Amino acid sequence: MNFVRRAAIATTLLGATALGGAVGATMLTAPAGAQTSTTTAPSTTTAPAGSSDPAPATGPARSGPHQANGKTETVLTGDDLAKVTAAVEAKEPDATIDRAETDADGAVYEAHITKADGTRATVKFDADFNVTSVDAGMS
């Protein structure tokens, strides 16, 4: 009976490991903001022909901190995030904040947003959370 029990536990752990790896691989290859499916049919994601570069990291799902000019940007949380969110909502009311962080390129804070029309922009802030610029694209 000990052998059967150990075999059942080992099989369960092996299956859970394989399932976790499959889920993790799927999450890494799905584009940011992609809709997830509730069906059980398998799906695949392929890069466009001739493209060897991975898609640029966007949205909060981007892995690892961004570095520029010898500085590492950090994701905003708590009161800082609340202040940046309020300022973005005042400046671009229908925008969605993809991520908010400290800025390594000159401003104190920045928020990467998607405007209501689908275009992307970067909102820059000073130390008092005043909007200093809204730049087209995700800089």
Contacts in CASP RR format, 6 or more apart in sequence:
PFRMAT RR
TARGET T0000
AUTHOR 0000-0000-0000
METHOD contacts of the structure
MODEL  1
MNFVRRAAIATTLLGATALGGAVGATMLTAPAGAQTSTTTAPSTTTAPAG
SSDPAPATGPARSGPHQANGKTETVLTGDDLAKVTAAVEAKEPDATIDRA
ETDADGAVYEAHITKADGTRATVKFDADFNVTSVDAGMS
26 43 0 8 1.000
29 45 0 8 1.000
30 36 0 8 1.000
30 45 0 8 1.000
31 45 0 8 1.000
31 55 0 8 1.000
32 57 0 8 1.000
32 58 0 8 1.000
32 59 0 8 1.000
32 60 0 8 1.000
32 61 0 8 1.000
32 62 0 8 1.000
32 98 0 8 1.000
33 59 0 8 1.000
33 61 0 8 1.000
37 43 0 8 1.000
47 54 0 8 1.000
47 55 0 8 1.000
56 138 0 8 1.000
57 63 0 8 1.000
58 98 0 8 1.000
58 112 0 8 1.000
58 120 0 8 1.000
58 138 0 8 1.000
59 98 0 8 1.000
59 99 0 8 1.000
59 112 0 8 1.000
60 75 0 8 1.000
60 98 0 8 1.000
60 99 0 8 1.000
62 99 0 8 1.000
65 72 0 8 1.000
65 73 0 8 1.000
65 74 0 8 1.000
65 75 0 8 1.000
66 72 0 8 1.000
66 73 0 8 1.000
66 101 0 8 1.000
66 104 0 8 1.000
67 73 0 8 1.000
67 104 0 8 1.000
68 104 0 8 1.000
68 105 0 8 1.000
69 104 0 8 1.000
69 105 0 8 1.000
69 106 0 8 1.000
70 104 0 8 1.000
71 102 0 8 1.000
71 104 0 8 1.000
72 104 0 8 1.000
73 101 0 8 1.000
73 102 0 8 1.000
73 103 0 8 1.000
73 104 0 8 1.000
73 110 0 8 1.000
74 101 0 8 1.000
74 102 0 8 1.000
75 99 0 8 1.000
75 100 0 8 1.000
75 101 0 8 1.000
76 84 0 8 1.000
76 100 0 8 1.000
76 101 0 8 1.000
76 102 0 8 1.000
76 109 0 8 1.000
80 100 0 8 1.000
80 109 0 8 1.000
80 129 0 8 1.000
81 100 0 8 1.000
83 129 0 8 1.000
84 97 0 8 1.000
84 100 0 8 1.000
84 109 0 8 1.000
84 111 0 8 1.000
84 123 0 8 1.000
84 125 0 8 1.000
84 129 0 8 1.000
85 97 0 8 1.000
85 100 0 8 1.000
85 111 0 8 1.000
86 129 0 8 1.000
87 123 0 8 1.000
87 125 0 8 1.000
87 129 0 8 1.000
87 130 0 8 1.000
87 131 0 8 1.000
88 95 0 8 1.000
88 97 0 8 1.000
88 100 0 8 1.000
88 111 0 8 1.000
88 113 0 8 1.000
88 123 0 8 1.000
88 131 0 8 1.000
89 95 0 8 1.000
91 123 0 8 1.000
91 131 0 8 1.000
91 134 0 8 1.000
92 113 0 8 1.000
92 115 0 8 1.000
92 116 0 8 1.000
92 121 0 8 1.000
92 123 0 8 1.000
92 134 0 8 1.000
94 115 0 8 1.000
94 116 0 8 1.000
95 113 0 8 1.000
95 114 0 8 1.000
95 115 0 8 1.000
95 116 0 8 1.000
95 121 0 8 1.000
96 113 0 8 1.000
96 114 0 8 1.000
97 111 0 8 1.000
97 112 0 8 1.000
97 113 0 8 1.000
98 111 0 8 1.000
98 112 0 8 1.000
98 113 0 8 1.000
98 114 0 8 1.000
98 120 0 8 1.000
98 138 0 8 1.000
99 111 0 8 1.000
99 112 0 8 1.000
100 109 0 8 1.000
100 110 0 8 1.000
100 111 0 8 1.000
100 112 0 8 1.000
101 109 0 8 1.000
101 110 0 8 1.000
101 111 0 8 1.000
102 108 0 8 1.000
102 109 0 8 1.000
102 110 0 8 1.000
103 109 0 8 1.000
103 110 0 8 1.000
103 124 0 8 1.000
103 125 0 8 1.000
105 139 0 8 1.000
106 124 0 8 1.000
107 124 0 8 1.000
107 125 0 8 1.000
107 126 0 8 1.000
107 132 0 8 1.000
107 133 0 8 1.000
108 125 0 8 1.000
108 126 0 8 1.000
108 127 0 8 1.000
109 124 0 8 1.000
109 125 0 8 1.000
109 129 0 8 1.000
110 122 0 8 1.000
110 123 0 8 1.000
110 124 0 8 1.000
110 125 0 8 1.000
111 122 0 8 1.000
111 123 0 8 1.000
111 125 0 8 1.000
112 120 0 8 1.000
112 121 0 8 1.000
112 122 0 8 1.000
112 138 0 8 1.000
113 120 0 8 1.000
113 121 0 8 1.000
113 122 0 8 1.000
113 123 0 8 1.000
114 120 0 8 1.000
115 121 0 8 1.000
119 136 0 8 1.000
119 137 0 8 1.000
120 136 0 8 1.000
120 137 0 8 1.000
120 138 0 8 1.000
121 134 0 8 1.000
121 135 0 8 1.000
121 136 0 8 1.000
121 137 0 8 1.000
121 138 0 8 1.000
122 134 0 8 1.000
122 135 0 8 1.000
122 137 0 8 1.000
122 138 0 8 1.000
122 139 0 8 1.000
123 131 0 8 1.000
123 133 0 8 1.000
123 134 0 8 1.000
123 135 0 8 1.000
124 131 0 8 1.000
124 132 0 8 1.000
124 133 0 8 1.000
124 134 0 8 1.000
124 135 0 8 1.000
125 131 0 8 1.000
125 132 0 8 1.000
126 132 0 8 1.000
END
